[in-house]
Amino acid sequence: MNTAPRRSTPTLNIIGAGRVGRTLGRLWQDAGVFTLGDVAARSAASARAAVAFIGAGRATHSLTGLAPADVYLLSVPDREIAATARIIAAQPGLPEKAIAVHCSGALASQELAALGALGWRVASAHPALSFADPERAVAQFSGCLCGLEGDSEARALLGGVFTGIGARCFELAAEHKLLYHAGSVFASNFTTVLLDVALRAYRESGLDDATAMALLEPLVRNAIDNSLRLGPAAALTGPAARGDTELVARQAQAVARWDSLAADAYRPLSTLATRLAARSKR
Ligand SMILES: NC(=O)c1ccc[n+]([C@@H]2O[C@H](COP(=O)([O-])OP(=O)(O)OC[C@H]3O[C@@H](n4cnc5c(N)ncnc54)[C@H](OP(=O)(O)O)[C@@H]3O)[C@@H](O)[C@H]2O)c1
């Protein structure tokens, strides 16, 4: 018989029970990683819905009177993190030692400075997944990459609790977080913006929606598949990659006659394409 005392699981308060808070709460609850304490949202109804989704915790819409916990997850929107940390730090009856973490991709653990000033360990943990639908995010979470940054003690605990729900963790430096996040903005958000510009250019050229979409789909799929398979330098095609500067200049003028903002994007993107092509030749 094993007579060693059972280590109790650490306690967790979730402050901000939206898409990320609910998803992580449910995953940690199902894996028995934490004992859930308070689950806070702005509205009482949202906090209750989060507790129902997670299957544990005490719903609250107030940050006063939170039960002490080992870990505080501040999964509020980015712009609310620092202010929320200050409100929590001003509450009476806080534990002497605790870990506070937020989930922003762009912001570093410095946002939690008010809690760090109490002697708490602070960190950020960015799970790189779209949490738009928590039920779906729970199902898709396994294998999710998670960037950790902050105090070493906090990173050690977070590495364990995120790995415990199937994440693959990697380390990020605080000073690089904005640039790291910009990488995802370029890859994900700007791809969508460029697809919209492409569709509008097709329509402006007289194509109907169905033809425009049919034209776009294989182009986009091939560009992404080849870039992921061969690397962007080897995958690049088009006039800038061929060094056809005259065509690039004439095309820039045609775009400018249609949409000056699209032309403002076309020119530096062509320069970046030319540099990428030069790298490929080297
Ligand atoms: N969404 C994603 O795909 C994703 C991916 C990776 C990382 N993240 C990061 O995760 C964090 C949370 O994002 P999210 O998408 O889960 O946000 P969200 O769905 O908008 O949820 C935010 C939660 O915070 C609550 N809240 C807002 N202001 C508050 C305040 N002042 N005090 C207490 N609670 C407050 C909201 O309450 P109500 O429910 O009552 O409105 C809501 O429950 C952000 O740092 C974000 O950058 C998001």
The ligand as an ORCA input file, in Angstrom:
! r2SCAN-3c Opt
* xyz 0 1
  N      -9.745     34.278    -28.344
  C      -8.649     33.683    -28.742
  O      -8.643     32.964    -29.751
  C      -7.373     33.844    -27.945
  C      -6.260     33.027    -28.279
  C      -5.104     33.113    -27.504
  C      -5.046     34.045    -26.452
  N      -6.121     34.854    -26.189
  C      -6.018     35.797    -25.062
  O      -6.840     35.346    -23.986
  C      -7.316     36.458    -23.242
  C      -8.842     36.381    -23.131
  O      -9.375     36.446    -24.446
  P     -10.842     35.873    -24.756
  O     -10.939     35.761    -26.224
  O     -11.147     34.675    -23.907
  O     -11.740     37.088    -24.259
  P     -13.340     37.102    -24.096
  O     -13.949     35.897    -24.722
  O     -13.785     38.457    -24.498
  O     -13.542     36.945    -22.521
  C     -13.117     37.919    -21.630
  C     -13.722     37.625    -20.265
  O     -13.268     38.616    -19.359
  C     -14.372     39.157    -18.682
  N     -14.023     40.529    -18.348
  C     -13.835     41.573    -19.202
  N     -13.478     42.651    -18.502
  C     -13.438     42.279    -17.216
  C     -13.154     42.951    -16.018
  N     -12.811     44.239    -16.029
  N     -13.223     42.244    -14.838
  C     -13.558     40.929    -14.826
  N     -13.847     40.231    -15.945
  C     -13.787     40.906    -17.099
  C     -15.548     39.038    -19.614
  O     -16.754     39.056    -18.867
  P     -18.196     38.874    -19.597
  O     -18.231     37.437    -20.037
  O     -19.198     39.167    -18.539
  O     -18.177     39.850    -20.744
  C     -15.251     37.667    -20.242
  O     -15.728     36.643    -19.388
  C      -6.786     37.717    -23.937
  O      -5.595     38.118    -23.307
  C      -6.489     37.213    -25.359
  O      -5.471     37.963    -25.995
  C      -7.267     34.778    -26.903
*
